[in-house]
Amino acid sequence: MDVNSPKFDADTVTYGASLTKLLSATCLMQLVEQGKLSLDYDVRKLVPEVQQMQILRGFTPEGRPILEDNERPITLKQLMLHTAGLRYDVADLDLRRWSEAIGRPVGRTLRLSKDGYNVPLSFPPGDGWAYGPALDWAGVALETVTGRQLGEYMKQHVLDPLGMHDTGFRVNQLPHTADRRAEVTLRDGNNGTLSLFEVVPKEPEMDSAGAGIHTTANDYARMLRALLQAEPGVVSGKTAKDMFAPQLDPAQRRVLQEFCYGPDWKPAYIPEFPDGVELQHGFGGLLAMGDLPGQRRRGSLSWTGAGNARWWIDRESGIAAVLVVAVFPFGDAVACKLYTDLEKAVYGELVK
């Protein structure tokens, strides 16, 4: 790495990956608030690709996928809560196997395109919880309803009102940030060195509602600060409360709990959580249903991105924070420890 490169600070622009989800969820909740979409609306009626999604039930002895037609609605609520049955192909062995069987490419990272997100359901909509491109299809529904690209809508209704002028889906559309951008890096697991890691194209095929944003820590903090308020401005106080309210039924919550606390995923998704804290999901992200001792309080909302950027909003304590880094692999031990240390330091200083 170039030791003479500009310092990485709170105004450095880099790839935010799933930090996109909170911004997109806010846009979607605006449409719900305005009556232009309802949470129970069947998105299959708006998005042909969602209409055609089948359920992957397994494989024949010869390796051919066994697909079953889906007869259930796929609602906006399910897409926002990750209960529709969609998983990311890069992280799912069955979807990789399905892709290979039909000659579909799968790389090391997400393809920010409709084809990249067009995968079979892993279970009937509503029957579980699975992390994947569901919110991206909700973003396509937004574009259909508004007649505008997601980035254009988001800029007018969220980014500009909050003063987030360094945030967007394409860095080429942020020319004023050219001298303060940081590339994504990959840490070598053997010696800890960092190398450049090509994750997203300069001109992605779509504005990915789940993983497309580039941003800065200062910009993203403006989003968090807004949702910390009783009246956020970009949505009403009532809608903000809904975003922080638990939405999963007991069966869905159990799957979420088992996934996040699984030995393969806890170090990546919730490294800052002590074992045993009950989890839920709201329209904005993951909910902690218990206090984290010396850290955030019950009811706090949080999420992370594949490049190990992470945020939380603790309305009870009046504290929100974001750590923006862009280093792979997901679950990088250095970045995860930094985030946990940051949270403990913040509460150690501000909460006596």
NUKOL-545442 format. One record per residue (C-alpha): residue in three letters; x, z, y. Coordinates in Angstrom, 2 decimals. Each point is the difference from the previous one (the first is absolute). Example, Ala and Ser with C-alpha at 12.3 -4.5 7.8 and 13.67 -1.06 7.14 Angstrom:
! NUKOL-545442
residu: ALA	x: 12.30	z: 7.80	y: -4.50 $
residu: SER	x: 1.37	z: -0.66	y: 3.44 $
//
This chain:
! NUKOL-545442
residu: MET	x: 0.00	z: 0.00	y: 0.00 $
residu: ASP	x: 1.07	z: -0.61	y: 3.59 $
residu: VAL	x: 1.13	z: 3.31	y: 1.49 $
residu: ASN	x: -0.18	z: -1.57	y: 3.44 $
residu: SER	x: -3.69	z: -0.86	y: -0.26 $
residu: PRO	x: -2.40	z: 1.61	y: 2.51 $
residu: LYS	x: -1.16	z: 3.51	y: -0.83 $
residu: PHE	x: -3.25	z: 0.45	y: -1.88 $
residu: ASP	x: -2.22	z: 2.05	y: 2.32 $
residu: ALA	x: -3.66	z: 0.58	y: 0.84 $
residu: ASP	x: -0.30	z: -3.44	y: 1.65 $
residu: THR	x: 1.58	z: -1.97	y: -2.85 $
residu: VAL	x: -2.36	z: -2.58	y: -1.49 $
residu: THR	x: -0.04	z: -0.33	y: -3.76 $
residu: TYR	x: -2.28	z: -0.78	y: -2.91 $
residu: GLY	x: -2.64	z: 2.67	y: -0.53 $
residu: ALA	x: -1.53	z: -1.18	y: -3.31 $
residu: SER	x: -2.99	z: 2.24	y: -0.81 $
residu: LEU	x: 0.09	z: 1.68	y: 3.41 $
residu: THR	x: -2.26	z: -2.99	y: 0.65 $
residu: LYS	x: -2.86	z: 1.61	y: -1.92 $
residu: LEU	x: -0.93	z: 2.64	y: 2.60 $
residu: LEU	x: -0.09	z: -2.62	y: 2.75 $
residu: SER	x: -2.15	z: -2.34	y: -2.08 $
residu: ALA	x: -2.31	z: 2.80	y: -1.09 $
residu: THR	x: -0.55	z: 0.86	y: 3.67 $
residu: CYS	x: -0.95	z: -3.63	y: 0.72 $
residu: LEU	x: -2.44	z: -0.02	y: -2.91 $
residu: MET	x: -1.57	z: 3.28	y: 1.04 $
residu: GLN	x: -0.58	z: -1.51	y: 3.44 $
residu: LEU	x: -2.09	z: -2.74	y: -1.62 $
residu: VAL	x: -1.90	z: 2.60	y: -2.03 $
residu: GLU	x: -0.60	z: 2.00	y: 3.17 $
residu: GLN	x: -1.34	z: -3.12	y: 1.75 $
residu: GLY	x: -2.29	z: -0.90	y: -2.91 $
residu: LYS	x: 1.87	z: -3.27	y: -0.70 $
residu: LEU	x: 0.93	z: 1.19	y: -3.50 $
residu: SER	x: -1.28	z: 2.84	y: -2.14 $
residu: LEU	x: 2.05	z: 2.05	y: -2.42 $
residu: ASP	x: -2.38	z: -0.93	y: -2.81 $
residu: TYR	x: 0.10	z: -3.73	y: 0.77 $
residu: ASP	x: 0.91	z: -2.17	y: -3.00 $
residu: VAL	x: 3.12	z: -1.81	y: 1.21 $
residu: ARG	x: -0.43	z: -2.60	y: -2.75 $
residu: LYS	x: -2.58	z: -1.61	y: 2.30 $
residu: LEU	x: 2.65	z: -0.54	y: 2.69 $
residu: VAL	x: 3.18	z: -0.76	y: -1.93 $
residu: PRO	x: -0.08	z: -2.64	y: -2.77 $
residu: GLU	x: 3.16	z: 1.30	y: -1.68 $
residu: VAL	x: -1.58	z: 3.46	y: -0.37 $
residu: GLN	x: -3.19	z: -1.57	y: -1.37 $
residu: GLN	x: 2.02	z: -1.70	y: -2.75 $
residu: MET	x: 2.08	z: 3.02	y: -1.07 $
residu: GLN	x: -0.27	z: 0.86	y: -3.68 $
residu: ILE	x: 0.97	z: 3.15	y: -1.91 $
residu: LEU	x: 3.17	z: -0.13	y: -2.10 $
residu: ARG	x: -0.91	z: 1.65	y: -3.32 $
residu: GLY	x: 3.23	z: -0.61	y: -1.88 $
residu: PHE	x: 1.71	z: -2.81	y: -1.90 $
residu: THR	x: -0.53	z: -1.87	y: -3.24 $
residu: PRO	x: 2.62	z: 0.27	y: -2.76 $
residu: GLU	x: 1.33	z: -3.32	y: 1.31 $
residu: GLY	x: 0.42	z: 1.48	y: 3.48 $
residu: ARG	x: -2.93	z: -1.70	y: 1.71 $
residu: PRO	x: -1.77	z: 2.13	y: 2.64 $
residu: ILE	x: -3.46	z: 1.30	y: -0.90 $
residu: LEU	x: -2.11	z: -0.26	y: 3.16 $
residu: GLU	x: -3.54	z: 1.24	y: 0.52 $
residu: ASP	x: -2.30	z: -1.04	y: 2.84 $
residu: ASN	x: -0.67	z: 2.74	y: 2.53 $
residu: GLU	x: -3.71	z: 0.57	y: 0.62 $
residu: ARG	x: 0.34	z: 2.92	y: 2.39 $
residu: PRO	x: 0.16	z: -0.07	y: 3.81 $
residu: ILE	x: 3.43	z: 0.44	y: 1.56 $
residu: THR	x: -0.78	z: 1.96	y: 3.15 $
residu: LEU	x: 1.95	z: 0.46	y: 3.19 $
residu: LYS	x: 0.14	z: 3.71	y: -0.80 $
residu: GLN	x: 1.60	z: -0.68	y: -3.38 $
residu: LEU	x: 2.58	z: -2.32	y: 1.54 $
residu: MET	x: 0.92	z: 2.60	y: 2.65 $
residu: LEU	x: 0.26	z: 2.84	y: -2.53 $
residu: HIS	x: 1.84	z: -1.97	y: -2.72 $
residu: THR	x: -2.82	z: 0.49	y: -2.50 $
residu: ALA	x: -0.80	z: -3.72	y: -0.48 $
residu: GLY	x: 2.45	z: -0.39	y: -2.91 $
residu: LEU	x: 2.80	z: -1.97	y: 1.68 $
residu: ARG	x: 3.67	z: 0.75	y: -0.65 $
residu: TYR	x: 3.19	z: -1.52	y: 1.44 $
residu: ASP	x: 1.42	z: -2.55	y: -2.41 $
residu: VAL	x: 3.63	z: 0.98	y: 0.71 $
residu: ALA	x: -0.60	z: 3.54	y: -1.32 $
residu: ASP	x: -2.34	z: -0.67	y: -2.92 $
residu: LEU	x: 1.21	z: -1.19	y: -3.41 $
residu: ASP	x: -3.36	z: -1.45	y: -1.03 $
residu: LEU	x: -0.27	z: -2.06	y: 3.19 $
residu: ARG	x: 3.55	z: -1.24	y: -0.46 $
residu: ARG	x: -0.90	z: -0.99	y: -3.56 $
residu: TRP	x: -3.20	z: -1.71	y: 1.22 $
residu: SER	x: 1.99	z: -1.83	y: 2.68 $
residu: GLU	x: 2.53	z: -1.23	y: -2.54 $
residu: ALA	x: -2.77	z: -1.19	y: -2.31 $
residu: ILE	x: -1.57	z: -2.18	y: 2.70 $
residu: GLY	x: 3.29	z: -1.15	y: 1.57 $
residu: ARG	x: -0.47	z: 2.04	y: 3.18 $
residu: PRO	x: 3.16	z: 1.19	y: 1.83 $
residu: VAL	x: 0.67	z: 3.71	y: 0.55 $
residu: GLY	x: 3.08	z: 1.13	y: 1.90 $
residu: ARG	x: 1.66	z: 3.31	y: 0.78 $
residu: THR	x: -2.17	z: 0.57	y: 3.05 $
residu: LEU	x: -3.52	z: -0.85	y: 1.14 $
residu: ARG	x: -0.88	z: -3.53	y: 1.01 $
residu: LEU	x: -1.98	z: 0.32	y: 3.21 $
residu: SER	x: -2.49	z: -2.70	y: -0.96 $
residu: LYS	x: -3.45	z: -0.39	y: -1.52 $
residu: ASP	x: 1.56	z: -1.35	y: -3.17 $
residu: GLY	x: 2.34	z: 2.98	y: -0.16 $
residu: TYR	x: -2.93	z: 2.40	y: 0.25 $
residu: ASN	x: -2.43	z: -1.93	y: -2.19 $
residu: VAL	x: 0.18	z: 1.95	y: -3.26 $
residu: PRO	x: -2.55	z: 1.13	y: -2.59 $
residu: LEU	x: -1.61	z: 3.41	y: 0.23 $
residu: SER	x: 1.48	z: 2.68	y: -2.24 $
residu: PHE	x: -3.39	z: 1.68	y: -0.51 $
residu: PRO	x: -3.60	z: -0.50	y: 1.17 $
residu: PRO	x: -0.42	z: 0.76	y: 3.72 $
residu: GLY	x: -0.58	z: 3.68	y: 0.63 $
residu: ASP	x: 1.21	z: 1.23	y: -3.39 $
residu: GLY	x: 3.37	z: 1.34	y: 1.13 $
residu: TRP	x: 2.72	z: -0.08	y: 2.62 $
residu: ALA	x: 2.86	z: -2.51	y: 0.13 $
residu: TYR	x: 2.47	z: -0.81	y: 2.74 $
residu: GLY	x: 0.24	z: -3.64	y: 0.91 $
residu: PRO	x: -1.09	z: -2.82	y: 2.31 $
residu: ALA	x: -3.62	z: 1.08	y: 0.44 $
residu: LEU	x: 0.38	z: 0.61	y: 3.73 $
residu: ASP	x: 1.46	z: -3.47	y: 0.42 $
residu: TRP	x: -3.28	z: -1.49	y: -1.18 $
residu: ALA	x: -1.86	z: 2.31	y: 2.36 $
residu: GLY	x: 2.17	z: -1.51	y: 2.73 $
residu: VAL	x: -1.09	z: -3.48	y: -1.07 $
residu: ALA	x: -3.61	z: 1.20	y: 0.29 $
residu: LEU	x: 0.74	z: 1.17	y: 3.55 $
residu: GLU	x: 1.37	z: -3.43	y: 0.86 $
residu: THR	x: -3.13	z: -1.64	y: -1.40 $
residu: VAL	x: -2.35	z: 2.27	y: 1.95 $
residu: THR	x: 1.89	z: -0.21	y: 3.30 $
residu: GLY	x: 1.22	z: -3.58	y: -0.25 $
residu: ARG	x: 3.47	z: 1.15	y: 1.02 $
residu: GLN	x: 3.30	z: 0.72	y: -1.72 $
residu: LEU	x: 0.52	z: 3.66	y: -0.78 $
residu: GLY	x: 3.07	z: 0.21	y: 2.25 $
residu: GLU	x: -1.90	z: -1.48	y: 2.93 $
residu: TYR	x: -2.91	z: 2.38	y: -0.48 $
residu: MET	x: 2.31	z: 3.00	y: -0.48 $
residu: LYS	x: 1.99	z: -0.81	y: 3.13 $
residu: GLN	x: -3.10	z: -0.11	y: 2.19 $
residu: HIS	x: -1.86	z: 2.97	y: -1.46 $
residu: VAL	x: 2.71	z: 2.43	y: -1.16 $
residu: LEU	x: 3.56	z: -0.92	y: 0.97 $
residu: ASP	x: -0.47	z: -0.90	y: 3.68 $
residu: PRO	x: -2.43	z: 2.86	y: 0.77 $
residu: LEU	x: 2.54	z: 2.47	y: -1.42 $
residu: GLY	x: 3.01	z: -1.63	y: 1.68 $
residu: MET	x: 1.51	z: -1.10	y: -3.33 $
residu: HIS	x: 1.75	z: -3.05	y: 1.42 $
residu: ASP	x: 2.85	z: -0.03	y: -2.54 $
residu: THR	x: -2.28	z: -0.35	y: -3.04 $
residu: GLY	x: -1.19	z: -3.16	y: -1.73 $
residu: PHE	x: -0.15	z: -2.04	y: -3.19 $
residu: ARG	x: 2.74	z: -2.45	y: 1.03 $
residu: VAL	x: 3.20	z: 1.04	y: 1.74 $
residu: ASN	x: 0.26	z: -3.49	y: 1.46 $
residu: GLN	x: -3.06	z: 0.88	y: 2.08 $
residu: LEU	x: 1.84	z: 3.04	y: 1.39 $
residu: PRO	x: 2.87	z: -1.77	y: 1.82 $
residu: HIS	x: 0.60	z: 2.95	y: 2.34 $
residu: THR	x: 1.20	z: 2.02	y: -3.03 $
residu: ALA	x: 2.69	z: -2.47	y: -1.10 $
residu: ASP	x: 2.92	z: 2.28	y: 0.90 $
residu: ARG	x: -1.39	z: 3.09	y: -1.73 $
residu: ARG	x: -1.07	z: -1.11	y: -3.44 $
residu: ALA	x: 1.27	z: 1.44	y: -3.25 $
residu: GLU	x: 0.08	z: -1.95	y: -3.24 $
residu: VAL	x: -1.26	z: 1.50	y: -3.24 $
residu: THR	x: 2.71	z: 1.33	y: -2.31 $
residu: LEU	x: 0.38	z: 0.77	y: -3.70 $
residu: ARG	x: 1.99	z: 3.01	y: -1.19 $
residu: ASP	x: 2.27	z: -0.49	y: -2.99 $
residu: GLY	x: -0.92	z: 2.61	y: -2.61 $
residu: ASN	x: 3.59	z: 0.38	y: -1.16 $
residu: ASN	x: 2.05	z: 0.36	y: 3.17 $
residu: GLY	x: -2.63	z: 0.54	y: 2.69 $
residu: THR	x: 1.04	z: -2.97	y: 2.14 $
residu: LEU	x: -2.59	z: -1.99	y: 1.93 $
residu: SER	x: -0.41	z: -3.77	y: -0.01 $
residu: LEU	x: -2.48	z: -2.33	y: 1.69 $
residu: PHE	x: -3.24	z: -0.42	y: -1.92 $
residu: GLU	x: -2.31	z: -2.94	y: 0.71 $
residu: VAL	x: -3.51	z: 1.41	y: -0.31 $
residu: VAL	x: -2.35	z: -1.99	y: 2.20 $
residu: PRO	x: 0.12	z: -3.53	y: 1.37 $
residu: LYS	x: 0.27	z: -0.50	y: 3.74 $
residu: GLU	x: -3.28	z: -1.93	y: -0.15 $
residu: PRO	x: -2.19	z: 1.55	y: -2.73 $
residu: GLU	x: -2.99	z: -1.98	y: -1.24 $
residu: MET	x: -2.48	z: 2.67	y: 1.06 $
residu: ASP	x: -0.32	z: 3.11	y: 2.14 $
residu: SER	x: 0.22	z: 2.47	y: -2.88 $
residu: ALA	x: -2.31	z: 2.93	y: 0.76 $
residu: GLY	x: 1.83	z: 2.13	y: -2.53 $
residu: ALA	x: 3.65	z: -0.84	y: 0.47 $
residu: GLY	x: 0.75	z: -2.39	y: 2.86 $
residu: ILE	x: 0.83	z: 1.99	y: 3.11 $
residu: HIS	x: 3.26	z: 0.34	y: 1.94 $
residu: THR	x: 0.15	z: 2.98	y: 2.32 $
residu: THR	x: 2.04	z: 2.79	y: 1.61 $
residu: ALA	x: -0.19	z: 3.77	y: -0.31 $
residu: ASN	x: -1.09	z: 0.35	y: 3.64 $
residu: ASP	x: -2.74	z: -2.59	y: -0.41 $
residu: TYR	x: -1.33	z: 1.44	y: -3.23 $
residu: ALA	x: -0.02	z: 3.48	y: 1.48 $
residu: ARG	x: -2.54	z: -1.29	y: 2.53 $
residu: MET	x: -2.35	z: -0.82	y: -2.87 $
residu: LEU	x: 0.49	z: 3.43	y: -1.54 $
residu: ARG	x: -0.46	z: 1.75	y: 3.33 $
residu: ALA	x: -3.30	z: -1.81	y: 0.54 $
residu: LEU	x: -1.37	z: 1.15	y: -3.35 $
residu: LEU	x: 1.16	z: 3.52	y: 0.74 $
residu: GLN	x: -2.52	z: 0.14	y: 2.86 $
residu: ALA	x: -3.65	z: 1.01	y: -0.29 $
residu: GLU	x: -0.83	z: -3.34	y: 1.66 $
residu: PRO	x: 2.71	z: -2.50	y: -1.00 $
residu: GLY	x: -1.24	z: -2.78	y: 2.27 $
residu: VAL	x: 0.51	z: -2.84	y: -2.47 $
residu: VAL	x: -2.76	z: 1.52	y: -2.15 $
residu: SER	x: -2.56	z: 2.68	y: 0.74 $
residu: GLY	x: 0.52	z: 3.63	y: -0.86 $
residu: LYS	x: -2.61	z: -0.28	y: -2.77 $
residu: THR	x: 1.76	z: -3.00	y: -1.56 $
residu: ALA	x: 3.34	z: 1.80	y: 0.18 $
residu: LYS	x: -1.54	z: 2.95	y: -1.87 $
residu: ASP	x: -1.21	z: -2.43	y: -2.65 $
residu: MET	x: 3.53	z: -1.34	y: -0.37 $
residu: PHE	x: 1.21	z: 3.54	y: -0.78 $
residu: ALA	x: -2.86	z: 0.82	y: -2.39 $
residu: PRO	x: 0.55	z: -0.04	y: -3.79 $
residu: GLN	x: -1.73	z: -3.02	y: -1.54 $
residu: LEU	x: 0.88	z: -0.12	y: -3.70 $
residu: ASP	x: -2.32	z: 1.13	y: -2.77 $
residu: PRO	x: 1.43	z: 2.43	y: -2.62 $
residu: ALA	x: 1.06	z: -2.74	y: -2.45 $
residu: GLN	x: 1.74	z: -2.05	y: 2.71 $
residu: ARG	x: 1.69	z: 3.11	y: 1.40 $
residu: ARG	x: 1.31	z: 0.93	y: -3.44 $
residu: VAL	x: 1.66	z: -3.41	y: -0.39 $
residu: LEU	x: 1.52	z: 0.27	y: 3.49 $
residu: GLN	x: 1.36	z: 3.47	y: -0.83 $
residu: GLU	x: 1.49	z: -1.13	y: -3.30 $
residu: PHE	x: 1.59	z: -3.06	y: 1.58 $
residu: CYS	x: 1.57	z: 1.73	y: 3.00 $
residu: TYR	x: 1.33	z: 2.94	y: -2.02 $
residu: GLY	x: 1.26	z: -2.19	y: -2.84 $
residu: PRO	x: 3.76	z: 0.33	y: -0.56 $
residu: ASP	x: 0.58	z: -3.67	y: 0.75 $
residu: TRP	x: -1.84	z: 0.01	y: 3.33 $
residu: LYS	x: 0.04	z: 3.46	y: 1.59 $
residu: PRO	x: 3.60	z: -0.35	y: 1.27 $
residu: ALA	x: -1.08	z: -3.17	y: 1.83 $
residu: TYR	x: -3.57	z: 0.60	y: 1.15 $
residu: ILE	x: -0.11	z: 3.75	y: 0.74 $
residu: PRO	x: 3.56	z: 1.40	y: -0.13 $
residu: GLU	x: -0.87	z: 2.58	y: 2.68 $
residu: PHE	x: -2.90	z: 1.50	y: -2.00 $
residu: PRO	x: 0.48	z: 3.09	y: -2.16 $
residu: ASP	x: -1.60	z: -0.34	y: -3.42 $
residu: GLY	x: -3.67	z: 0.82	y: -0.28 $
residu: VAL	x: -1.38	z: -0.80	y: 3.46 $
residu: GLU	x: -3.37	z: -1.68	y: -0.51 $
residu: LEU	x: -0.15	z: -3.57	y: 1.27 $
residu: GLN	x: -2.84	z: -2.12	y: 1.34 $
residu: HIS	x: -0.26	z: -3.27	y: 1.87 $
residu: GLY	x: -1.59	z: -0.79	y: 3.34 $
residu: PHE	x: -0.48	z: -3.31	y: 1.75 $
residu: GLY	x: 3.39	z: 0.39	y: 1.70 $
residu: GLY	x: 2.21	z: 1.25	y: -2.79 $
residu: LEU	x: 0.79	z: 2.85	y: -2.41 $
residu: LEU	x: -1.54	z: 3.41	y: 0.68 $
residu: ALA	x: 1.61	z: 3.34	y: -0.84 $
residu: MET	x: -2.82	z: 2.35	y: -1.03 $
residu: GLY	x: 2.24	z: 3.04	y: 0.18 $
residu: ASP	x: 2.75	z: 1.31	y: 2.28 $
residu: LEU	x: 3.59	z: -1.05	y: -0.60 $
residu: PRO	x: 1.85	z: 3.30	y: 0.57 $
residu: GLY	x: 2.18	z: -0.23	y: 3.10 $
residu: GLN	x: -1.29	z: -3.54	y: 0.59 $
residu: ARG	x: -3.31	z: -1.74	y: 0.72 $
residu: ARG	x: -3.40	z: 1.63	y: -0.35 $
residu: ARG	x: -3.03	z: -0.67	y: -2.15 $
residu: GLY	x: -1.82	z: -3.19	y: 0.96 $
residu: SER	x: 3.11	z: -1.82	y: 1.21 $
residu: LEU	x: 0.11	z: -3.77	y: -0.36 $
residu: SER	x: 3.16	z: -1.87	y: -1.00 $
residu: TRP	x: 1.50	z: -3.06	y: -1.65 $
residu: THR	x: 3.23	z: -1.88	y: -0.53 $
residu: GLY	x: 1.44	z: -3.50	y: -0.23 $
residu: ALA	x: 2.18	z: -1.78	y: -2.53 $
residu: GLY	x: 2.98	z: 0.22	y: 2.39 $
residu: ASN	x: -0.41	z: 3.81	y: 0.00 $
residu: ALA	x: -1.51	z: 0.33	y: 3.47 $
residu: ARG	x: -2.51	z: 2.87	y: -0.07 $
residu: TRP	x: -2.53	z: 1.70	y: 2.29 $
residu: TRP	x: -2.39	z: 2.92	y: 0.09 $
residu: ILE	x: -2.79	z: 1.23	y: 2.29 $
residu: ASP	x: -0.83	z: 3.72	y: -0.08 $
residu: ARG	x: -3.04	z: 0.49	y: 2.23 $
residu: GLU	x: -0.23	z: 3.72	y: -0.73 $
residu: SER	x: 3.50	z: 0.68	y: 1.33 $
residu: GLY	x: -0.11	z: -2.76	y: 2.61 $
residu: ILE	x: 3.13	z: -1.62	y: -1.44 $
residu: ALA	x: 0.62	z: -3.60	y: -1.00 $
residu: ALA	x: 3.28	z: -1.75	y: -0.73 $
residu: VAL	x: 1.47	z: -3.18	y: -1.39 $
residu: LEU	x: 3.39	z: -0.77	y: -1.50 $
residu: VAL	x: 0.80	z: -3.70	y: 0.27 $
residu: VAL	x: 2.74	z: -1.27	y: -2.29 $
residu: ALA	x: 0.26	z: -3.26	y: -1.95 $
residu: VAL	x: 2.07	z: 0.65	y: -3.10 $
residu: PHE	x: -0.87	z: -0.97	y: -3.55 $
residu: PRO	x: -0.57	z: 0.86	y: -2.80 $
residu: PHE	x: -3.29	z: 1.82	y: 0.51 $
residu: GLY	x: 0.68	z: 3.68	y: -0.59 $
residu: ASP	x: 3.57	z: -0.17	y: 1.32 $
residu: ALA	x: 1.23	z: 3.58	y: -0.41 $
residu: VAL	x: 1.85	z: 0.12	y: 3.33 $
residu: ALA	x: -3.02	z: -1.15	y: 2.02 $
residu: CYS	x: -2.41	z: 2.25	y: -1.91 $
residu: LYS	x: 2.14	z: 3.09	y: 0.57 $
residu: LEU	x: 0.32	z: -0.89	y: 3.68 $
residu: TYR	x: -3.78	z: -0.15	y: 0.32 $
residu: THR	x: -0.57	z: 3.33	y: -1.75 $
residu: ASP	x: 2.71	z: 1.64	y: 2.11 $
residu: LEU	x: -1.56	z: -1.49	y: 3.14 $
residu: GLU	x: -3.43	z: 1.42	y: -0.76 $
residu: LYS	x: 1.34	z: 3.47	y: -0.81 $
residu: ALA	x: 2.09	z: -0.01	y: 3.17 $
residu: VAL	x: -2.98	z: -1.04	y: 2.15 $
residu: TYR	x: -2.21	z: 2.79	y: -1.33 $
residu: GLY	x: 2.84	z: 2.49	y: 0.08 $
residu: GLU	x: 0.41	z: -0.68	y: 3.71 $
residu: LEU	x: -3.61	z: -0.49	y: 1.12 $
residu: VAL	x: -2.02	z: 2.30	y: -2.27 $
residu: LYS	x: 0.97	z: 3.64	y: 0.15 $
//
